[in-house]
């Protein structure tokens, strides 16, 4: 089927980027691509872990944790599409503001100050420039980092995949009277069902993508620390 062929070619090109990146890094930067990723991978992973902790939607993309190459590719592609879609919305809102924007109508009726005009122009220029920069960074991540990152996620994602296959574990704190002293005491209760609104999900599945990136950062740091003295 044509659609299946396009998807297959996408996967081939995605992982083929590893070889292309290796060649380009050697030609353009005189640097070993694999060693570059080993040295920078921990910083990249911890940065994305912090980002995914803020952007909850990223943690829904559990295909990123898949050991199946095609599913992992689909998860990375979803991140790229999500960022591009968000930026298209940002550009459209900035350049084509809604006609029924009551706040802007109210400001226009009272008259805009010079400072408001300058501030709005500054936000539009700098905001769009930074938005474009973020898009470029994510695109570079997709082309340079994501393909080789698959090998790391096969290992780093194992604890999270194990958690996704089981039940969540909640930990709740409650105060009850001690039967002997009749004094209030704090009791820790573990259960697979959420007993109260204050119960905390203690499994890795609460933030699966963020947790995987955090584990990957630790593994890459350890690998870089162990291998650098041998080189």
C-alpha positions as CSV (number, residue, x, y, z in Angstrom):
1,X,0.0,0.0,0.0
2,X,1.2,3.5,-0.8
3,X,0.7,4.7,2.8
4,X,2.6,1.8,4.2
5,X,5.4,2.4,1.7
6,X,5.7,6.0,2.8
7,X,5.8,5.0,6.4
8,X,8.5,2.4,5.7
9,X,10.6,4.9,3.8
10,X,10.2,7.3,6.7
11,X,11.6,4.7,9.1
12,X,14.5,3.9,6.7
13,X,15.4,7.6,6.3
14,X,15.1,8.2,10.0
15,X,17.6,5.5,11.0
16,X,19.7,6.1,7.9
17,X,20.3,9.6,9.4
18,X,22.7,7.9,11.9
19,X,25.1,7.0,9.1
20,X,24.7,10.4,7.4
21,X,25.3,12.2,10.7
22,X,28.4,10.2,11.3
23,X,29.8,11.2,7.9
24,X,28.8,14.9,8.2
25,X,30.2,15.3,11.7
26,X,33.5,13.8,10.5
27,X,33.7,16.0,7.4
28,X,32.3,19.3,8.8
29,X,33.4,19.2,12.4
30,X,36.2,16.6,12.4
31,X,34.3,15.0,15.3
32,X,33.1,11.5,15.9
33,X,29.3,11.6,15.9
34,X,28.9,8.8,18.4
35,X,31.4,10.3,20.9
36,X,29.7,13.7,20.5
37,X,26.4,12.2,21.4
38,X,28.0,10.4,24.3
39,X,29.4,13.6,25.7
40,X,26.3,15.8,25.0
41,X,23.6,13.2,25.5
42,X,23.2,13.7,29.2
43,X,22.7,17.4,28.9
44,X,20.2,17.0,26.0
45,X,18.3,14.3,27.9
46,X,18.0,16.3,31.1
47,X,16.9,19.4,29.2
48,X,14.1,17.4,27.5
49,X,13.2,15.8,30.8
50,X,12.6,19.3,32.3
51,X,10.6,20.3,29.3
52,X,8.4,17.2,29.4
53,X,7.8,17.8,33.1
54,X,6.3,21.2,32.1
55,X,4.5,20.1,28.9
56,X,2.2,17.3,30.1
57,X,1.2,16.4,26.6
58,X,4.7,15.1,26.0
59,X,4.2,12.4,28.6
60,X,1.3,11.0,26.6
61,X,3.6,10.1,23.8
62,X,4.5,6.6,25.1
63,X,5.5,5.5,21.6
64,X,8.8,7.3,22.4
65,X,9.5,4.5,24.9
66,X,8.8,1.6,22.5
67,X,11.4,-1.0,21.7
68,X,9.8,-1.3,18.3
69,X,11.8,0.9,15.9
70,X,8.7,1.9,13.9
71,X,6.7,2.9,17.0
72,X,9.6,4.9,18.3
73,X,9.9,6.7,15.0
74,X,6.2,7.5,15.1
75,X,6.6,8.9,18.7
76,X,9.5,11.1,17.5
77,X,7.5,12.2,14.5
78,X,4.5,13.1,16.8
79,X,6.8,15.4,18.9
80,X,7.9,17.2,15.7
81,X,4.3,17.5,14.4
82,X,3.1,18.8,17.8
83,X,5.8,21.5,18.0
84,X,5.2,22.6,14.3
85,X,1.5,22.7,14.9
86,X,2.0,24.8,18.1
87,X,4.2,27.2,16.3
88,X,1.8,27.6,13.4
89,X,-0.9,28.5,15.9
90,X,1.5,31.0,17.5
91,X,2.3,32.6,14.2
92,X,-1.4,32.7,13.2
93,X,-2.5,34.3,16.5
94,X,0.3,36.9,16.3
95,X,-0.1,37.8,12.7
96,X,-3.9,37.4,12.3
97,X,-5.4,38.3,15.7
98,X,-9.1,37.3,16.2
99,X,-11.6,40.0,15.2
100,X,-13.7,39.5,18.3
101,X,-10.8,40.1,20.7
102,X,-12.6,42.1,23.3
103,X,-9.5,43.0,25.3
104,X,-7.8,44.5,22.2
105,X,-11.0,46.3,21.3
106,X,-11.2,47.8,24.7
107,X,-7.6,49.0,24.6
108,X,-8.1,50.5,21.1
109,X,-11.2,52.4,22.3
110,X,-9.2,54.0,25.1
111,X,-6.2,54.7,22.9
112,X,-2.9,52.8,23.0
113,X,0.2,54.4,24.5
114,X,3.5,54.5,22.7
115,X,4.9,52.1,25.2
116,X,2.1,49.6,24.5
117,X,2.8,49.9,20.7
118,X,6.6,49.4,21.2
119,X,6.0,46.5,23.6
120,X,3.6,44.7,21.3
121,X,6.0,45.2,18.4
122,X,8.9,43.8,20.5
123,X,6.9,40.8,21.6
124,X,5.9,40.1,18.0
125,X,9.5,40.3,16.5
126,X,11.4,38.6,19.4
127,X,8.6,36.1,20.1
128,X,8.4,34.9,16.5
129,X,12.2,34.8,16.3
130,X,12.5,32.6,19.4
131,X,9.6,30.5,18.2
132,X,11.5,29.8,15.0
133,X,14.6,29.0,17.0
134,X,12.7,26.5,19.1
135,X,11.4,24.9,15.9
136,X,14.9,24.7,14.5
137,X,16.2,23.1,17.8
138,X,13.4,20.5,17.7
139,X,14.1,19.8,14.0
140,X,17.8,19.3,14.8
141,X,16.8,17.0,17.6
142,X,14.7,14.9,15.3
143,X,17.4,14.6,12.6
144,X,20.6,14.4,14.7
145,X,19.7,13.1,18.2
146,X,16.4,11.1,18.0
147,X,17.7,8.3,15.7
148,X,20.7,7.4,17.9
149,X,18.7,8.1,21.0
150,X,16.6,4.9,20.2
151,X,19.5,2.7,21.4
152,X,19.6,4.5,24.7
153,X,15.9,4.4,25.2
154,X,15.8,0.6,24.7
155,X,17.7,0.5,28.0
156,X,16.6,3.6,29.8
157,X,12.9,3.0,29.0
158,X,12.9,-0.6,30.5
159,X,11.8,0.4,34.0
160,X,9.0,2.6,32.7
161,X,7.8,0.0,30.2
162,X,7.7,-2.5,33.1
163,X,5.6,0.0,35.1
164,X,3.2,0.6,32.2
165,X,2.5,-3.1,32.0
166,X,1.4,-3.3,35.7
167,X,-0.9,-1.5,38.1
168,X,-0.2,2.0,39.6
169,X,0.9,2.1,43.2
170,X,-0.4,4.9,45.3
171,X,1.0,6.0,48.7
172,X,-1.3,7.9,51.0
173,X,-0.6,9.4,54.4
174,X,-3.3,9.4,57.1
175,X,-3.5,10.1,60.8
176,X,-5.1,7.7,63.2
177,X,-5.1,7.0,66.9
178,X,-2.5,4.5,68.2
179,X,-4.5,1.6,69.9
180,X,-2.0,1.5,72.7
181,X,-1.1,5.1,73.5
182,X,-4.3,6.6,72.0
183,X,-2.1,9.3,70.6
184,X,-2.4,10.4,66.9
185,X,0.1,8.8,64.6
186,X,0.9,9.1,60.9
187,X,0.3,5.9,58.9
188,X,1.6,5.2,55.4
189,X,-0.8,3.2,53.2
190,X,0.1,1.6,49.9
191,X,-2.7,0.6,47.5
192,X,-3.3,0.1,43.8
193,X,-6.5,2.2,43.9
194,X,-6.4,5.9,44.6
195,X,-7.9,6.2,48.1
196,X,-7.9,10.0,48.5
197,X,-7.1,13.1,46.5
198,X,-3.9,13.5,48.4
199,X,-2.6,10.1,47.4
200,X,0.6,10.1,45.4
201,X,1.3,7.8,42.4
202,X,4.8,6.4,43.2
203,X,5.3,4.5,39.9
204,X,7.4,5.7,37.0
205,X,4.3,5.8,34.8
206,X,3.1,9.1,36.3
207,X,5.7,10.9,34.1
208,X,6.8,8.2,31.7
209,X,8.6,10.3,29.1
210,X,10.2,12.6,31.7
211,X,11.4,9.7,33.7
212,X,12.9,7.9,30.7
213,X,14.8,11.0,29.7
214,X,16.1,11.4,33.2
215,X,17.3,7.8,33.4
216,X,18.9,8.3,29.9
217,X,20.7,11.3,31.2
218,X,22.2,9.3,34.1
219,X,23.2,6.4,31.9
220,X,24.8,8.6,29.4
221,X,26.7,10.5,32.1
222,X,27.9,7.3,33.6
223,X,29.0,5.9,30.2
224,X,30.8,9.2,29.3
225,X,32.5,9.2,32.7
226,X,33.6,5.6,32.4
227,X,34.8,5.7,28.7
228,X,36.5,9.1,28.5
229,X,39.5,8.1,30.6
230,X,40.0,5.1,28.3
231,X,40.3,7.2,25.2
